[in-house]
């Protein structure tokens, strides 16, 4: 057999109601002056921003708030915020929200720490440290609170791309109650993103018994939250499961990375402004179908774990929850060419990917 | 439901054949001068000591070897070795072997770092740092390579006790091939210790969905290695599973701690020189039986996961692999009194423990 397994989860995770309040001293211990990085509205609406402010204030830790992180933050915005942080002497960064502010927090922490560096270093393969980062997730898909990834919009090459540096948060404070304020569409989209993480990590050349354990546990939880994904407001227990599955998916892809559906998604988000979860989800049935060439029994088993008796039922679930995306011939060609350039996504797929495979994945639901 | 979950695995783990060689640079990066802490014979016989020496030499890292760690190392021995380390300027510690040298490595790393402290601080509740620690396990029970625990013999109070400080190793290099050289009795005893970790963590007041995931995965692996536990020399795949289950058990008890069987075991080891695995294992059937008061369906389910169709079959397996221990009335009284003093072990049990419960656990197999 010859197992080769790495297992690395450097982030300390607390999942509980009032996680920020209960672990305020650990949060404050990360530094003397925090930069809080969040979006315009949701962290105000769901109480997470207030919880973080209270936690820092109670421990007499200074903070500055930047609350204008855009959806799919750009390299340009990272540099704007990092320059603010550099001038005011920030020594740790707290991301609050979905993947956008949490990923931004990591990239900003890197650029503040490396105070004389320009944006070029974000995508260079040189080892660099970052300021300590804490994350407070308020959606249930990205898993960014436990991953080392920071995916930014690169206008220079018209897509989204993960920075070269791996920045694990020190602390993830996961409070399921914030989800109660999230719009149904956000829960649907982000829970489908989680599904992508779990599936793309489970069927992955880098999968190990450790990562499969995380995925299997996450998929069993995911199977219990179909109702919330269909738009029914989740109760406390469902919120817990949504967040738990999301963190497990994040831990899994921290080891394996994602595969083709994520690789295909960046075009849809960049060019057609389709939310990340939907942009991933529309390719999941096709990806599973492409795996049946070599892994039919495993695909059938995993669909059952997820609560779907057949591929058809899974396809219907995806169509009903996030809909489909029709791609023109020209778009299919563009996505295919873009994907064939992302070597690490191709290498993650446990079969040899052909253009025909990609075509089928892109058009499977239609 | 109100989940309260902490998940913390600060140790980076590599499990693979040639783990030490393959990650020699990461091992050497922990410092400039290593103290290698091991026992007299096994690390020489199974090649692990040579692998570590080669790894350090190849990276021009200095080292000193202390190869006289005793079984169940005492506080006195820790101080002897720490004083050697203090005088020669050690800046990281590598433990090689079973639980004894690996636990010793942590306590020694603590005492070298706190160079002016006496042995009293080992059992004081004051926050102290330790030197970086790496662990190379060569048995399959302790899980010490991923736990923050260091259990030492305390001659002053005639028992074994975990030090007050939590010292997570930075690096665990888990190479299953070392197990091939282990005597059958060592594999049996340590794999039964792993079973104790998995069961005592699964049924535990501090258990969470995270720790149950680790235990469930570990128990499924454990079910596949009955033959090795019965004394049949394990092949490569069995060695992998033995080590994997052991690390999973370690991660689980890092969060929950152990419960009554471990609490009962210390007397047997200190007073009767019974190996740790056997000293734990003889109380596992009784502990499971005591849990059926409130958790009968779960106990039956878990026995099935472990590959036992009934409690009787499990008891027979324990009798056949490690035998039993007859306790005199006087000994039962002593163990009971000792156990009633270990508040954290009692608090870990998911029912209110009475003296009758303890009596039944101590005598169940006879």
Interface residues (C-beta under 8 A of the other chain):
Chain A: X1 X2 X3 X4 X5 X6 X7 X8 X9 X10 X12 X13 X14 X15 X16 X17 X176 X209 X213 X214 X217 X221 X236 X237 X240 X244 X247
Chain B: X1 X2 X3 X4 X5 X6 X7 X8 X9 X10 X12 X13 X14 X15 X16 X17 X176 X209 X213 X214 X217 X221 X236 X237 X240 X244 X247
